[in-house]
Amino acid sequence: MTATAVSPARDVPPAGASVAASPGASPGASPKAWIAVCASMIGAFMAILNIQITNASLLDIEGGIGTGVDNGAWISTSYLIGEIVVIPLTDYLSRVFSFRRYILGSTLLFALFSVACAFARDLGTMIVLRGLQGFFGGVLIPMAFTMVLTRLPKPQQPIGLAMFSLAVTFAPAIGPTIGGTLTENYGWQTIFFVNVVPSLVMVAALALTLEREPMRLGLLRDGDWAGIVTMAIGLSALQTVLEEGNKDDWFASPLILQLAVVALVFLSAFIAIELRVKQPLVNLRLLTRRNFIVGVGANMLIGFALFGTVYVMPQYLGQVQRYNAQQIGEVLAWTGLPQLLLIPFVPLLMKRFDARYIGFVGIVIFAGSSLMNIGLSADSAGDQLFAPNVVRAIGQALVITPVSAIVTAGIAPSEAGAASGLSNMLRNLGGAVGTATLATLITKREQFHSNIIGQSVTVYAEETRKRLADLTQYFLAHGVSDVATAQAKAVVAIGAAVKRQALIMAFSDAFAVLGLILLVAAFALLFASKMKP
């Protein structure tokens, strides 16, 4: 799986991972293998769900722990840092502690720290607990991917990849829905309890289906510790820069500038170490394979759009339309629910068509859903977003499974863990870059559109003077007795209208960028080698 193991073990699949694709083996995986794969998908779903589940409820959480909006962003940032750091470590640590022990222990600790978040009473405690939750939850994503590659024979892997696709695309879409509904009806603390029952089900299923294997603590001595340290510091700094940069005006902030330098230095050192060390933590040489690098590149762009869309849509509904957490969740639900019906049919399509073309069509449809939103207006609310969200659901359903098949083409069971960790890390990193880029774009484009509109909305314009007079009369007729006060309120109202219109145009620009990024991903996918149905 990964080159961190000692040489005799490099071609051994992870503990509990029985490969059913050898010559003479039965054509299908055993029921025991399917139970293990299904259980691991629960973990991947929960881990990805918890990236987004707090987004629609941040204001409530910030109020509950007594912090401001700016600092509250760390509630999401700390989880993402923990997750993105542990994903590349997962294969190595699963060899050290055994696949079975590591996934069971991580699942239980993920649930434990999730519950602990509900009892946090200050920002510092919440940041630590969310970081630990992300660290143990991040393990569950690549392990689910690895289970598909190591426990299922090649003919059945598209079914496993479709299940993984459901976790990757459905969880972000439904996360704000679950979080918003629970927050509005039962309080923000309840969103951290949703992981308990699925975690217990997952632990029970995996405990019964994964084979016991001894720990190999000796691998700690031979580990690529220089790579581990440089990667952890570099990725943590980079994730912080991406999450906090827009709020702090990027490199105008000394802290962001320093963290960017730290990220550049340590990640450069990490790449140099991984290319020279005999037993690297991350097998970067996988990127020399055509299908792997094309698939991973497309995956990063898809991650940009996938996580970016889940960021932009709630922001638009909250800032422009003043939706509460539950209303935002109800709108986004139509992005997730159709995928439950569509994704199971993708493996059937892959039996008849080249995965490249299925992925291409899916990404183009996904891009089309974003481009449908470039004409946003003040009237574009939940009902008007229904059609774009359904189109997006159709596109997303056709994306992850074929792209994952392209990424894993030619990957041996012994390389599954390394491929899984690298591809999942880069997709999540693409999502972090996407969220940061879109947040900055919205801020800058709002300023740009405000300046453009402001050139027309002046006291020298007849339309503006007429509107000011009408608003002044309106306020005088509705309880304001002083003319000067009514005029001041009229000026404020016009300013708010300009700001709202500029913000709507900025969100339209963000959707345009999402559409263009996805079109690039679609055409990039065609550079992969031909895939036999």
Secondary structure, DSSP 8 states (H G I E B T S, - for coil): --TTS-GGGTTS--TT-----STTS-SS--HHHHHHHHHHHHHHHHHHHHHHTTGGGHHHHHHHHT--HHHHTHHHHHHHHHHHHHHHHHHHHHHHH-HHHHHHHHHHHHHHHHHHHTT--SHHHHHHHHHHHHHHHTTHHHHHHHHHHHHS-GGGHHHHHHHHHHHHHHHHHHHHHHHHHHHHHH-GGGGGSTTHHHHHHHHHHHHHHS------GGGGTTS-HHHHHHHHHHHHHHHHHHHHTTTTTGGGSHHHHHHHHHHHHHHHHHHHHHHH-SS-SS-GGGGGSHHHHHHHHHHHHHHHHHHHHHHHHHHHHHHTS---HHHHHHHHHHHHHHHHHHGGGHHHHHTTS-HHHHHHHHHHHHHHHHHTTTT--TT-STGGGHHHHHHHHHHHHTTHHHHHHHHHTT--GGGHHHHHHHHHHHHHHHHHHHHHHHHHHHHHHHHHHHHHHHTTSSTTSHHHHHHHHHHHHHHHHTT---HHHHHHHHHHHHHHHHHHHHHHHHHHHHHHHHHHHHHHHHHHHTTS-----
